[in-house]
């Protein structure tokens, strides 16, 4: 692929603020237990792993049908966990480790991402917020995302920030080209295969994606390498996505 978009000079890179957010952590504990993974998990698993969430959490909310009531119970359970010195130390260590890993790749990453999706860095978010979670589930929303102790933070951030900037720049374009929200969700997951080509010097391991997307990931990378620019590639992969019947719901 040839890069022909007009880059803008930028003096300051976007900032990634790495913290712990109790409110979102409560939400994530609830979703980890109560919600099924949208795209499936490796090995045919149908439930998120608890990770470092206390093992009694599923049981204490099992019979609570009201979400708000369940989260009130989870709030008290989280508060009791955060009183433990080992939990405080885990959060502190993971945040410090994340900051160190991110500082090693940030400048290279933003330049490579700008080239990959053909969006000037000046148009990226000025700040992203990354919150540690005890769960294996690491959601994102707008310019925020979660990370855990089981993933290399840099790998995780590379993945999530790509989602954020791709959707911000191209979601409306994809909608106008006839994709629905569900298809776009699948597309953003498939496109992480491009990271393995563009960011292979930064990733600690390849981004494997979801099992059901494997054939389309191979196709997407082939189309990307044989397109003149990102929009041309996007048009091609959108056509492919439309042909996948199980994405159309």
C-alpha positions as CSV (number, residue, x, y, z in Angstrom):
1,X,0.0,0.0,0.0
2,X,1.3,3.5,-0.8
3,X,0.6,6.3,1.7
4,X,-0.5,9.5,0.0
5,X,-2.5,11.4,2.7
6,X,-1.3,14.7,3.9
7,X,0.2,14.4,7.3
8,X,0.2,17.4,9.7
9,X,3.2,18.3,11.8
10,X,2.5,17.7,15.5
11,X,4.6,18.8,18.5
12,X,2.8,16.8,21.2
13,X,1.7,13.1,21.1
14,X,-1.6,12.1,22.5
15,X,-1.4,11.2,26.2
16,X,-2.5,7.9,27.7
17,X,-3.6,8.3,31.4
18,X,-3.3,5.1,33.3
19,X,-5.4,4.7,36.4
20,X,-8.0,2.6,38.3
21,X,-11.7,3.5,38.1
22,X,-13.9,1.9,40.8
23,X,-17.2,2.6,39.0
24,X,-16.2,1.0,35.8
25,X,-14.6,-1.9,37.6
26,X,-18.0,-2.6,39.2
27,X,-19.7,-2.5,35.8
28,X,-17.0,-4.8,34.4
29,X,-17.4,-7.3,37.2
30,X,-21.1,-7.4,36.4
31,X,-20.6,-7.8,32.7
32,X,-17.9,-10.4,33.1
33,X,-20.3,-12.6,35.1
34,X,-23.6,-11.8,33.4
35,X,-22.9,-11.2,29.7
36,X,-21.6,-13.6,27.1
37,X,-18.7,-12.7,24.8
38,X,-20.1,-11.2,21.6
39,X,-17.6,-12.8,19.3
40,X,-16.7,-16.0,21.2
41,X,-13.5,-16.8,22.9
42,X,-10.5,-19.0,22.0
43,X,-10.9,-22.7,22.8
44,X,-14.6,-22.5,22.4
45,X,-15.1,-20.8,25.7
46,X,-18.5,-19.2,26.2
47,X,-17.9,-17.2,29.4
48,X,-15.3,-14.6,30.3
49,X,-12.7,-15.8,32.8
50,X,-12.8,-14.1,36.2
51,X,-9.1,-13.5,36.2
52,X,-8.3,-11.8,39.5
53,X,-12.0,-11.1,40.4
54,X,-12.8,-12.9,43.7
55,X,-14.1,-16.4,43.0
56,X,-17.3,-15.8,45.1
57,X,-18.5,-13.0,42.9
58,X,-20.7,-15.1,40.5
59,X,-22.4,-16.7,43.5
60,X,-23.2,-13.6,45.4
61,X,-25.0,-12.0,42.4
62,X,-26.4,-15.3,40.9
63,X,-29.9,-14.8,42.1
64,X,-30.1,-11.0,41.8
65,X,-32.1,-10.2,38.7
66,X,-32.0,-6.4,39.0
67,X,-28.8,-5.0,37.6
68,X,-28.6,-2.0,39.9
69,X,-29.1,-4.1,43.0
70,X,-26.4,-6.5,41.8
71,X,-24.0,-3.7,41.3
72,X,-24.7,-2.4,44.8
73,X,-23.6,-5.8,46.1
74,X,-20.5,-5.7,43.9
75,X,-19.6,-2.3,45.1
76,X,-19.4,-3.5,48.7
77,X,-17.4,-6.6,47.6
78,X,-15.0,-4.4,45.6
79,X,-14.6,-2.0,48.6
80,X,-13.7,-4.9,50.8
81,X,-11.1,-6.1,48.3
82,X,-9.5,-2.7,48.0
83,X,-8.9,-2.7,51.7
84,X,-6.4,-5.5,51.3
85,X,-2.8,-4.5,51.0
86,X,-2.0,-7.1,48.3
87,X,-4.8,-5.7,46.1
88,X,-3.6,-2.2,46.5
89,X,-0.1,-3.4,45.6
90,X,-1.3,-5.3,42.5
91,X,-3.1,-2.2,41.2
92,X,0.0,0.0,41.9
93,X,2.4,-2.4,40.3
94,X,0.3,-3.0,37.2
95,X,-0.2,0.7,36.6
96,X,3.5,1.4,37.0
97,X,4.4,-1.5,34.7
98,X,1.9,-0.2,32.1
99,X,3.3,3.3,32.1
100,X,6.8,1.9,31.6
101,X,5.8,-0.3,28.7
102,X,3.7,2.4,27.0
103,X,6.5,4.9,27.2
104,X,8.7,2.5,25.2
105,X,6.4,2.4,22.2
106,X,4.1,5.5,22.3
107,X,5.9,7.7,19.8
108,X,6.5,4.9,17.3
109,X,3.0,3.6,17.7
110,X,1.2,6.8,17.0
111,X,3.3,7.4,13.9
112,X,2.7,3.9,12.6
113,X,-1.1,4.1,13.3
114,X,-1.3,7.4,11.5
115,X,0.3,5.8,8.5
116,X,-1.8,2.6,8.7
117,X,-5.3,4.2,8.8
118,X,-4.2,7.4,7.1
119,X,-5.3,9.8,9.7
120,X,-3.0,12.6,10.9
121,X,-1.9,12.4,14.6
122,X,-3.3,15.9,15.1
123,X,-6.8,14.5,14.6
124,X,-6.4,11.7,17.2
125,X,-7.8,12.0,20.7
126,X,-5.7,14.3,22.8
127,X,-6.0,11.9,25.8
128,X,-6.9,8.3,26.3
129,X,-7.8,6.8,29.7
130,X,-6.7,3.3,30.5
131,X,-8.1,1.6,33.6
132,X,-6.8,-1.5,35.3
133,X,-9.3,-4.3,35.8
134,X,-9.1,-7.5,37.8
135,X,-11.2,-9.2,35.0
136,X,-10.0,-11.0,31.9
137,X,-12.6,-8.8,30.0
138,X,-11.1,-5.5,28.8
139,X,-13.8,-3.3,27.2
140,X,-13.4,0.1,25.5
141,X,-15.8,3.0,25.2
142,X,-15.1,6.2,23.3
143,X,-11.5,7.2,24.4
144,X,-11.3,4.9,27.4
145,X,-10.3,1.2,27.7
146,X,-9.4,-1.4,30.3
147,X,-6.3,-3.6,30.7
148,X,-5.4,-6.4,33.0
149,X,-2.4,-8.2,34.5
150,X,-2.6,-11.0,31.9
151,X,-1.9,-8.9,28.8
152,X,1.1,-6.9,27.9
153,X,-0.2,-3.3,28.3
154,X,1.5,-2.0,25.1
155,X,-0.2,-4.8,23.1
156,X,-3.5,-4.0,24.7
157,X,-3.3,-0.3,24.1
158,X,-2.1,-0.7,20.5
159,X,-5.2,-2.8,19.9
160,X,-7.7,-0.6,21.7
161,X,-6.5,2.8,20.4
162,X,-6.7,1.5,16.9
163,X,-10.4,0.7,17.5
164,X,-11.0,4.2,18.9
165,X,-9.4,6.0,16.0
166,X,-10.7,3.8,13.3
167,X,-14.3,4.1,14.5
168,X,-14.0,7.8,15.0
169,X,-12.7,8.4,11.5
170,X,-14.5,5.7,9.5
171,X,-17.7,4.5,11.1
172,X,-19.9,7.0,9.3
173,X,-18.2,6.1,6.1
174,X,-18.9,2.4,6.7
175,X,-22.6,3.2,7.5
176,X,-22.9,5.2,4.3
177,X,-21.4,2.2,2.4
178,X,-24.2,0.0,3.7
179,X,-22.8,-1.7,6.8
180,X,-24.9,-1.9,10.0
181,X,-23.5,-1.5,13.5
182,X,-23.1,-5.3,14.0
183,X,-21.1,-5.6,10.8
184,X,-18.9,-2.7,11.7
185,X,-18.2,-4.4,15.1
186,X,-17.0,-7.5,13.3
187,X,-15.0,-5.4,10.9
188,X,-13.1,-3.5,13.6
189,X,-12.1,-6.9,15.1
190,X,-11.0,-8.3,11.8
191,X,-8.8,-5.2,11.1
192,X,-6.6,-5.9,14.1
193,X,-4.8,-8.3,11.7
194,X,-3.3,-5.2,10.1
195,X,-1.4,-4.5,13.4
196,X,0.6,-7.7,12.9
197,X,2.0,-6.2,9.7
198,X,2.3,-2.5,10.6
199,X,3.2,-2.9,14.3
200,X,5.2,-6.2,14.3
201,X,8.2,-4.4,15.8
202,X,6.1,-3.1,18.7
203,X,3.9,-6.1,19.6
204,X,5.2,-8.6,22.1
205,X,3.1,-11.3,20.3
206,X,0.9,-11.4,17.2
207,X,-2.7,-10.2,17.6
208,X,-4.6,-13.5,16.9
209,X,-8.2,-12.2,16.8
210,X,-11.3,-14.3,17.2
211,X,-11.7,-17.9,15.8
212,X,-14.7,-17.1,13.6
213,X,-12.7,-14.3,11.9
214,X,-9.6,-16.2,10.8
215,X,-10.3,-16.6,7.1
216,X,-11.5,-13.0,6.8
217,X,-8.4,-11.7,8.6
218,X,-6.2,-13.4,6.0
219,X,-8.3,-11.9,3.2
220,X,-8.2,-8.4,4.9
221,X,-4.4,-8.4,5.1
222,X,-4.1,-9.5,1.5
223,X,-6.5,-6.7,0.3
224,X,-4.7,-4.1,2.5
225,X,-1.3,-5.0,0.9
226,X,-2.8,-4.7,-2.6
227,X,-4.6,-1.4,-2.2
228,X,-3.3,2.1,-3.1
229,X,-4.7,3.7,0.0
230,X,-6.8,3.0,3.1
231,X,-10.2,4.0,1.7
232,X,-9.7,1.8,-1.3
233,X,-8.9,-1.1,1.0
234,X,-11.9,-0.2,3.1
235,X,-14.2,-0.3,0.1
236,X,-12.9,-3.8,-0.8
237,X,-13.2,-5.2,2.7
238,X,-16.7,-3.7,3.1
239,X,-17.8,-5.7,0.0
240,X,-16.4,-8.9,1.6
241,X,-18.2,-8.2,4.9
242,X,-21.5,-7.7,3.1
243,X,-21.2,-11.3,1.7
244,X,-20.9,-12.8,5.2
245,X,-24.5,-13.7,6.1
246,X,-23.9,-14.2,9.8
247,X,-22.7,-10.6,10.1
248,X,-25.9,-9.1,8.7
249,X,-28.1,-9.5,11.8
